[in-house]
Amino acid sequence: MTYVIGVDVGGTFTDAVLDDDSGTVVAAKSPSTPPDYSRGVLDVLGLLAEQIGRTLPEMLADTHHIAHGTTSSLNALVMGNVPPVGFLTTKGHRDSIFIMNVEGRYLGRSPHELQHVLEQDKGHHLLPKRHALEVTERIDRDGTVIVALDEDGARAAIRALLDDGVRAIAISLLWSFRNPAHEQRLRELVAEQDPDVFVALSSEVSPRIREFSRNATTIMSTQIGPGLRDYLTTLEDALRAQGLAGPLLVMQSNGGAVAAAQAPAAAISTVGSVLTGGVVGSVQLGRQLGHRNIISTDVGGTTFLAGLVVDGEPVRDTTTIINHHPVNVPTLRVDAIGSGGGAIAWLDAGGNLRIGPRSAQAVPGPACYGQGGTEPTNTDANLVLGILTERGLLGGRKPLSLELARQAIDTQIAKPLGLSVEEAAAAIHAIQNAQTGDLLRKSVVEAGHDPRGFVLYAFGGAGPAHCARYAAEVGVEEVVVPLGPVASAFSAFGLAASDIVLAAELSDPTVVPFDPQRAERNFAELEQRVRDGLDRQGVSFSAVELHREIDMRYTMQLAEVTAPVPGGPLDTAAVEAAAAAFEERYAALYGAEAGFREAGIQAITFRVRGVGRLPFSPELPATGVADSPDPSDAVVGSRPVCLDAATGYVDTTIYDYRRLRAGHVLTGPAIVEVPTTTVVVPGGTTGTVDRLGNLTLRPTSTVGSPS
C-alpha cells in the first residue's frame, strides 16, 4: 500500500488528508500548536494512522510523499515577525526600497484609503536604513560590466552588517537579471567571512526588470528564508525519525509543490502555500464533477479565501502585494480577508460593529473554547444562534461553552449597542456574510466574470455554515460543499492532489514583432533551468510538462498581461499569435475598447512553468446510494436555530451527515452536522447528496433544472 498525504497548517487548526493507491481517502483535523507548528503536524498524522489501523511509523514508511502547506511564512511577513536582514545594492540606489516609487502610495490600499491622500504614508519599511548598504559596481542594461565590483569596499559593507548582528543578507544589484556575475561574487565574499549566513540573490529569486519590486521581493524572501529552513529541518528530522521514507514537499503560491530542501532558497514562493491548496483541490474535484468554472471559497479559523477556476484552469497572476510592497511571485490568484470562524467582533470609535481582521486563532481561541479567550468571534455567534451545539467541534473532541459565548457577546457587543445577545449574534453572522460577499464581488465581478456562470465550492471549518448566504450575495445559484471523507480538510486534499511546479523567468524587454530566435534562446535557457530544478527534487515523475508565456504590455503603459506561447520552434506567426493572445486577454480584463495597438506592444518578461506530474493523484471515492430521496433516517432531532434575523429562531431539522447517502434530498431550513464542520441549509434551499458524498445546495425553485 502506498500513501500520499496533504497537510494544511492553519492559524487555528491543522488538517490532513491521506489517499492510497486503492482509492481510499481519509481526513483528520487537530488544533495547531504555535509557535512549534511541527507538533501539530505530528498530531494530525497520528490521527490519520489511527483511522487506517496502522502505527505512525508504519504509515510513514509506506508514504510516497507528504505535501505541506503553511501560513507561517505569510504570517511572519504580515506581522513583521522577522529577523534582522542586511541589504546590499548598487551605489546610489539604496533609497529605492525606502522611496517605494509612487507605488508605495497605493499598493494594497482600499478605495477608502486611496481617497484620503493626506493620511497615506510609506511607513512599512522592510528594514532600517543602517542595514541597507551600497557597493561600488555597475552593469548596464545589456549586461555589460561598466564598473567592476569593488571587492574591498564590499567586504567592509559585509563586515559592518555581520557586526550589527545580521545573519541573513539580500543582494539586489542594478540590471543583475541581465548579468548576475557581481551578485554571485558578493555571495562568495559573504561566505568568506561567514559561510553560515543566509544569502539570497535577486538574479535567482526575482530576475525581473523594475528595481523596487525586485529589491522588495528579494528582501522579503531573505527575511523568511532562515525561519522556513529551520522549521522544515525540524519537521523533516521529526518525520524521518518516525520513519518517513518519501520526500517532504512544500506547497508554493503557484499551485505546485517543491522539495523541502529547495524551498528556503526561494522562500518567497511559499507565502501563499495554504491559500492555493483549496484552489488546486477545486480543480481536481471539478474534473470529477464536470465543473469548468468554479469559485473556490475557504472559511478557516482566521481568513476567508476566494479563488477562481475558469475553463478548468486556476486563474494565475505574476505579482502579489504584501504590506504595500510588490512581490514578484507567480501565483494562483487568491483574495483574502480576515473573516474566518475565529474573526473577532468589535466596535469601532463610531460604535459600528466590525468583524475581523484580528483573529482569536488557536490560542486562546474564541471565548466558547474555554481556553482563556474573552473576545467574541463568529464561532461564538454561531453557537448562540444554534448553528453549532455545545457538543462542539472535531466530533465532540472540542466542546464549546454557550455560557462563555453569550457572556463575551453580551458585554462587548450587545450591551454597548442596546441589543439582546441573540440580536447581537445575528448581527455578527449577517456582517460576516456581507463582507465575504463583498470580497466575492471583487474577485469575480470586478475581474470581468458573471457569477451566474459559476459553481461555488465552499469548504473550511466555517465555510459550510455561511456559504449559502454569501453565494446569494453575488447571485450564484449552485453551491457544492465538498464532504465525503475530506469535509473541512479540503485544502489538505488539494495539497495531496498537487504536482511539482517550478517556474523560471527573465526580463528581456523588446518590441513586437521581435526576432523569433531571440525568444527561442530565452525559452531554451529557461526550460533548461526548469528541467535542472525538477531533477533536483528527488521525486520520480509520470510526465513533465513545460509551459511558455510572456508578460506583455502596450507601449508606455504599466499594466502587463501574460500571454501563452506555443512550444516548439518559434516563427513570426507564433510571435504574432502571442501578441493577439495578449490583446484578447487585455480586452477581457479592461474592456473591449481599452486596447491601443497603435501604441505598439512590448514583450517584457519571458517565463517557463514546468509541471512534474506525480505518479497518482487523489480523487474522492463514490459513496453509498440511498434507496429513496427521503433522508428521514439521517434525522437526529431538531433545535431552535436563527438563520435569518428577520424571522428569528425557527425549529430546524438536524441531520447526521454520516447517515446520508447519495440521492438524499434535504429541504431547508436544516442543519447537517459533520464531525469536522456544520452545513447550513437555509429556508428556500434544497440540499442534494451527490455520488461522491458532497452536498449541493440550490434554491428550491431551481432544483431539477439543468446545472
Buried (B, 14 or more C-beta within 10 A) or exposed (E): EBBBBBBBBBBBBBBBBBBBBEEBBBBBBBBBBBEEBBBBBBBBBBBBBBBBEBEBEBBBBBBBBBBBBBBBBBBBBBEEEBBBBBBBBBBEBBEBBBEBBEBBBEBBBEEEEEEEEEEBEEEBBBBEEEBBBBBBBBBEEEEEEEEEBBBEBBBEBBEBBBEEEBBBBBBBBBBBBBBBBBBBBBBEBBEEEEEEBBBBBBBBBBBBBBBBBBBBBBBBBBBBBBBBBEBBBEBBEBBEEBBBEBBBBBBBBBBBBBBBBBBBBBBBBBBBBBBBBBBBBBBBBBBBBEBBBBBBBBBBBBBBBBBBBBEEEBBBBBBBEBBBBBBBBBBBBBBBBBBBBBBBBBEEEEEEBBBBBBBBBBBBBBBBBBBEBEBBBBBBBBBBBBBBBEEBBBEEEBBBBBEBBBBBBBBBBBEEBEBEBBBBBBBBBBBBBBBBBBBBBEBBEEBEBEBEEBBBBBBBBBBBBBBBBBBBBBBBBBBBBBBBBBBBBBBBBBBBBBBBBBBBBBBBEBEBEBEBEBBBEBBEBBBEBBBEBBEEBEBEBEEBEBBBBBBBBBEEBEEBBBBBBEBEEBEEEBBEBBBEBBBEBBBBEEEEEEBBEEEEBBBBBBBBBBBBEBBBBBBBBBBEEBEEEEBEBBBEEEEEBBBBBEEEBBEBBBBBBEBBBBBBBBBBBBBBBBBBBBBBBBBBBBBBBBBBBBBBBBBEEEBEEEE
